[in-house]
Amino acid sequence: MNLARRKRLLLPAAAVLALLAGALPQVPAQASAPGVPAGWTRVFLDDFTGAANTGLNTSDWLYDIGTSYPGGAANWGTGEVETMTNSTQNVYQDGAGHLVIKPIRNGSGQWTSGRVETQRTDFAAPAGGKLRIEGSLQQPNVSGAGAAGYWPAFWSLGQAARGTGASGWPGIGEIDIMEDINGRSSEFGTLHCGTSPGGPCNETTGIGSGERACGGCQTGYHQYAIEYDRSVSPEQIRWYLDGSNFFTVNANQVDATTWNNAVHHGFFVILNVAMGGGFPAAFGGGPTASTTSGIPMLVDYVAVYTSGGGTTPPPSGKAVKNANGLCLDDRASGTANGTAVQIYTCNGTGAQQWTYVEAGTTLHVLGKCLDIPGGATANGTKLQIWDCNNTGAQVFIHRADGTYYNPQSNRCLDDPSGSTTPGTQVQIWDCNTSGAQQWSLPA
């Protein structure tokens, strides 16, 4: 799906892969949860076994409502025309083990539909390991004029999008596992990253597979998946359809900072059916008066796995609280290099949602890392956020004594003089285990 002013451009005919003849063999809908593949640990599963016409388990999922994230781009940043709801007219379990997301047009010609996200934002590849996001879905079974404007999607966003209106898109990372438009019985896989427009990832189009055949994907269930693999060099993201790897992006296709900002953090998973917008417009447009209302995307299950580098994804998306009761905060939710890191009243915003990753040595927020300017080592050096770069200036190890220790400077993360004034910029200082250096660990 598209975020923040993204639009799809019609590819030249020569760039669109010819659709293969014949349908893919149908993947049977699972009567129960799929087994865990050898060598993997399952960290999330929903196979939608709720009673007929019931909503989702809100411990696992949240509903996106309206036409944008709070404070985010209008029309979800894509130009789509529907209003998302939490109504069981649009989003419900069917009692037979499926999630149904159904776009509906009312008598006035206005569309409603559904968009849901996992509550968890910490689905991440462990350092040296792998992440797999997988689902079995049936695309809306509609084609021709009746399909104009349909845009079903199974995708993921970097955790820094949560609570920030996805304002850091595309740098915060987006991995589109499956998109189909206008009932073409095909699919697209895409990585979004870098800057927009243009940039290293060719935004607003992204680094994509182009259109790939998906014969039978509207009439039966098929398995769509991505694997982000940090056990190989260069790192890779691989896209799969029914177990076949049809597209791969390598880390060395972009610069290291762009790659790290896009993928070295947690993700959350999204399922939705949009109507209209830039992507369908690039392939004929819609919806129109001929578009058929009420054709659902069906989801059999969604599962997330990790492998290697530990058995669970890194903890993420939590406040780091000082002994004084104030929270570590990215000033004004800034995303520019050099933005001050301060203490501030705990408020649950994205500016305080820190992720402790890179094998437990770096603190990430809004796609950036806690950083010592210039790798300085002097007492009183004030801290900032900066592009994650794996240098010693960004290593902060949470120790048993409650301190965050930076080995390069041999100093600790410190609240100057134990201040209780919101807005005080934090620093490094000789480690002393005082309250000014007592910080919680995101968990």
N, C-alpha and C positions, 0 to 999 in steps of 0.2 A: 504494500500500500504506500501511498505517497504522503509525505509530511511537508509542512512549512513551505508553501509556495511551489511545490513540485508539480510538474506537468509532464505527461508522456508525449513524446514526439513520434510521429509515424515513421517507422523505419523504411528505408528504400527497399523496394521489392527484392533486390539482390541480397539484402541483409537478413531477410526473414527466411528461416529454414523451411523448406518444403515439408508439408505434413506427410508423414508416412502412411501408406495404405494399411487398412485393417485396424482392428481394435485390439487394445491390450487385453490380456486375460484378466477377468475380474477377480479382485481380492475379496473373498467372502467376508461379510461383516462378522466380527468376533462375537461369539456367544458369551465370552468372558474376556477378562483382560489378557492381552498377549503376554507370552512368557518373556522373561528377561533374557536378552541375548547373552551368550557366553562372553565373559570378560567385562561386562558392563554392570553398573549399579543403577537401579531405577530410583530417581529422586522425585518423580511426580507422575501420577496417573489419574485420569478421569475417563471412565468408560460409560458414563452417562446412564446409570442404572436407576435413575429416579422414576417416580410414578408418572404416568401420562399427564401431560399438560401442567407439569410443575416447572418452576424456575430452577436455576442453577444453585449449587451449594456456594453460598457467598463467603465461606471460609476459604474456598479455592479460587473463586472468580469474582470479578467486579464488572458491573455494567457501565459502559460509556453511554452517556445520555446527551441528547441534543445534537448540535451540529459542529461542536468543537470541544477540545479540552478547555477547561477554565483558563482564560488568558492566552489560549493558543490561536493558531490561524483559523479563520472562518472556513466552514465547509470541510473541516478536517485537513485543510491545506491542499486539497486535491480538486476542488470544484464539484465534488459529488453533491447530490441534491436531496438526499433522504435525511430524515430526522431519526436518530437512534433512540430506542426506547428499552425499558426493562419489562415491557408487557409480554405476557405469555402468548399474545397474538403473534409476536415477532420472534421471540426466543423461548424455547421450551424443550423439555425432554419428552420423548414420545411414548415412554413406557416399554419400549422394545430395545432399549440400550443405545439410543441415538440422541444427539443434540440436533435440534432443528433451528435454523436461522432463516427466517422467511421475510422477504421484502413485500410490502403491501401498498397498493395505491388506493387512496380513498376516492370518494365521489367527486372531490374537488381537484383531483389529479395530483395530490401531494403524496409523497412516498414516506413510509416509515420502514425501519429495518432494525437489525441488531448488530451490536459490536461488543464483544466481551474480552477481558484480559485476565490473565492469571494474577492473583494477588501477589504471588511471589515475583520478585524482580532479580533473583540471585541465581538464575540458571546460567552457569559459567563453566568454561573449560578449565579444569585445574592446570596450573603450570606443569608442562610436560605431559598433560593428559588430553582427553577428548570430551566434547559435549555432543550429544545427539538429541535433536528435537524431532519428533515423529508423530504423524497422525494418519488415520484412515478416514477419508472423506469421499463423498459423492458430490460432484459439482451440480449446480442447478440444472435440472433436466429440461432445458429449453433451448431452442436454436432459431435461426432465421430472424425475421422481423420481430418475433416475440421476445427475443433475447437482447434486443438493443438496450445498452446501458447496464446490463448485469455485470457485476464486478465482485465475485467471491474471492476471498483471500485467507490464507493461513500464513502467519508471519510473526516476526519478533522485533522488538525495539530495545535499544540499550536502556539500562535502568535509569539513566539520568533524565529520560523523558518523563518519568513519573513525577507528578507534582510541579512540573515546570512548564507545562504547555508544549512540551517537546521543543522548547526554544533553541536547543543546541543542535537540532537536526540540520544537516545529515552527519555532522562530526561525531555525534554520540553513537552512531551505528544503527543500521536496520538491515535485517536479513529476511528477505521475502522467500518463503519456502514454496508457496504455490499461489499464483494469481492466474485467473482466467477472465477474459472479457468477452462480452457480446455472444456468449454461447458458442465459442469457436471450438470447444472440446480440445483445447490445447492448454499449455501452461508456460509460465515464465518464472525463472528463479533469478534473484537480483541481490547484490550487496550495495547498500547506500552508505557513503562515507565522505570524509573530506569537507569541502566547502561548496556552496551553491550560489550562483550557477557556475558550471564548469568545474574547475579544480581537478585534483588527481583522480577522482572517481566519475568524471563525466556527468556531473549532476546538471539537470535534475533526472536524467535517465538512469544513472548508476552503472555499475559493472554487472551486466546481465547475460543470461543464456540466450536471449532472443526467444522467439516463439518455438516451442517444442511440441511435437505431437503428443496427444493424450487421448487416443481413440478409446471410446467406451467410458471415459471418465465422467460423463454425464448420466450414464445409465447404471453404473455400479461403483462400488467402493474401491479405491486405490490408495496405496500407501505412499505418502509424501514425506520426505525427511531431509534434514541437513545434518552434516557432521562438521564441527569445528575442531580441527586436529592440531594440537600444540606439541605433539610428540614427534613431528617431522620438521625438517628444515629445508625450505621455508615452510612456515605454517600454512595450512590450507583450510578452506571451507569447501565442502563437497555437497552437491545436491543429488538426491536420489528419487527415482520414481519406481515403485515396486521393486526396490532393491538394486536397480540399475543406476550407476553413477553417470549422469548425463551432462554435468557441468562442474567445473572446479575453478576457484579463484585462489591464487597463491599470494602470500604476503608480499613478495617482492614485486608485485604488479603496482604497488604504491609505496610511498616513503614510510619509514618506520613509525613516525609520529602519527600519521593518518591511520595506519593499521592498528597501532596500540590503542588509540582513542576510540576506534570503532568497535574493537572486539575484546580488549583486555578488561572485561568487567562483566557484571551480570546482565541478563536479558529477561524480559517478560514476553509471554506468548499471547497473540491476538488472533481471534477468529471473527470475521465479519462478512457481510454482503453489502457492498456499497451499490448505489445506483447513480450512473453518470459520472462525470468528471473527465479529467484530461486523458487518462489512459483509454477508456472506451471511446472517447472522441477521436483518438488517433487511429482507430480501427472502425470508423463508420458512425460513431456517435450514439446518442440515446441518453435516457429513455425517450420514447416517442409515444404517440397515441396507440401505436400497435404493440407496444411492449406488454407482455403478459404479466399480470400481477400474481403474487403468491407462490412462486416456484422456489422451494427452499434449497439451501445447502445443507447436507446431512453429514454429521460427524459421528463416527463410530467410537473413536477414542483419541486422546492426546496423551503422549507419554514423553518424558524427558529422562535421559540417561547420562551418566558420566563414566569415564573410564580412566584409570591411571592417575598418577599425581595425587592420590588420596581418594577416599570413597565418597566424599560429599563436596558439593560446590562451595566456594568460599562464602562465609557469612557476609551479608551486605545490606545496604539500605537502612542503616540504623544511626541514631545519634551517638556522638562521642561526647560524654558529659564529664566536666571537671568536678572536683570535690566541692567547688563553690556553687554547684547547681546550674551553672550556665553551660551552653553547648558550643562545641567547635563549629564554626560557621563560615561559609564562603560569602564575603561581604556583598550584599545586594544581589545575591545569586549570580554574580558575575562569571562570565566564561572567558574573559580575556586573560592572556598570560600576564602575571604580575598582580592580579587581584588579591587584596589582603585577605588573610585568614585571621579570624577574630573569635572572641567569645561573645555569645549573644543569648538572649532569652530563648529557651528551648521552644520551638514552634512547629516542628514536624515538616517544615518545607524541604524542598529538594536541596537547598543550600546546606542542610544539616544531615543529609542522607549519605553517610560515608560508607565506603566499601573497603574492607581490609583484604587485599589480594596480593598477587605475585608471591605465592608461597608465604604469605603473612608478613610482608615487609613494607607495603606501600598503602597509603590511604588515598582513595579516589573519591572525588565528588564532581558531579556535573561534567564528567568526561575528562577531568584534569586530575593532577596529583598534588598532594601537599609537598612543598618544595622549599629548600633553603636557597635564597638568591645567590647565584654564582658559586654555589658550593662552599659558602663562607663557613668559618669555624668559630667566629668570635662570639663570646657572650653577648646577648642582647640583639643578635641578628633577627630581624622580623621576618615572619614566614608568609608565603604566598601560595597561589596555585599556579601550575605551569603544565605544559604538555608533558605527558608521561614519557620518560626517556630512559628508565632503568639505570640512572646514575646514583652515586652515593648520596647526592643531595636530596633524594626522595625516599631513602630508606628510614623507616621509623618502626622499630621492633617493639611490640607491646610486651613488657616484662612482668614477671610475677609480682614485682613490687608496685605495679600500677603505672609505671612510667612508660613513655614512648621514647626509646633510645635511638639516636642517630650515630652509628659507629664512626662515620667519616669525621665528624666534628668532636666525637666523644662527649656529646651534650644531649640534653633531653628537651622535649616539647614542654614549654613553660608558659604559664599565665603570669605576666609581669607583676611582681610584688603581691601575688595572690589577689589580683583585682576582682572586684565584683561589679565593675561598670561595663554594661553591654557596649560592644564596639571596640573594646581594647584589643589591639592586634597582638597575637601570640608570637613567641620568640623561641630561640634555643638558649639554654643556660646550663651551667654545671648541674649534673644530676644530684639531687638531694632528697628525693622521696617526700618532699613537703606536699601540702595540699595543692599548691600551685602546679604540681607535676603529677597529680593523681587523676587519671583519665580512664573512663570505661572503654571496654573493647566492643566494637560492633558485633552483635550476635543475634 
